[in-house]
Amino acid sequence: MNKGELVDAIAEKTQATKKEADAVLTAVIESIMEAVAAGDKVTLVGFGTFEPRQRSAREGRNPQTGKALKIPATTVPAFSAGKQFKEKVSG
């Protein structure tokens, strides 16, 4: 399912227009990204948690040359599925 299909599903379930559903979905996604980028944790009970995670520096290899290189530490976004989400997917 892509964003357009998700907007269509939201509009159908909420009896809203596709334009309204797209605006709401975009606002939700942007809000989650802004919060996680600021270092906050976003928890949607039953669905899951979005949070920033630290990746430590490590040594990697260039696949073309096999030469060792250093990969710097970074912060990456992470998602952990909630209990209800896991149960729904597992059947």
N, C-alpha and C positions, 0 to 999 in steps of 0.2 A: 504494500500500500504506500503510495506516495502522498505528498502534502495535499495535492488536489483531491485525491480520493478521500483523504481524511476530512477535508473541509466539507465534501459532499455528505459524508456520513454524519458529521456534527450537525450540519444544516438540517438533515432529515430527522435526526433524533430530537432536536430542539425546536423544530418548526421555525427556525430563523432563516434569513436569506443566506445565500452562499457568501455574499459580500460581508455580512455581519459575522458569520462563522469564521471566515478567513481573518478578519480583523482581530477577533478574540484569540484564535489560535496563534497568530503572529505575536500578539501582545504577551501571551503566556510563554511562548518560546523565548522571546527577547528578555522577559523578566527573569526566567530561569538562568539564561546565559549570563546576564549582568550580575546576578547574585553569586553564581559560582565563580565568575571572573574576579569578583570582589573578595573571594575567600570564604563565602558563606555556604552553608549546607541547606539544600531545599528538600524537604520531606513532604511527600504526598502520601498520606496514610493509605495503605492497601496497594498503592501503585509502585512506589519506590522512592529512592533517595538519590539526588544528584549532589555531588560534592567534588571539590578539588583534591587531588592526591599528588603528593610529592614523589617524583622519580629521582632516585639518586644517580649521581654520575657513574658511568660504567665504561668498560672497554668493549669496543665492538670491532668488527672486521669489514673492510671494503670487499664486497662479494666479487668484484672484478679483479682486484689485485691480490686479495688476501692480506693486505697490509693492515696492521692494528691501528685503530684510531680511538680517540677519547670522545665519548658521547656525554655532553654536559648534563647537569641536573636540570630538571624542568618540572613544571606543574602541569598536570593533565586533568581533563574532566573525567569523572567516573560516574557510573550509574549502578546502583544495587537494586534489584527487583524486590518489591515487598511481598509479604506472605500471600495475600489474595491474588496478586499477579502470578506468582509462581504456581499456586494451586490451580488457577484458571488454565495456564499453559499445559500443566502436567495432566490435566483431565481429571 
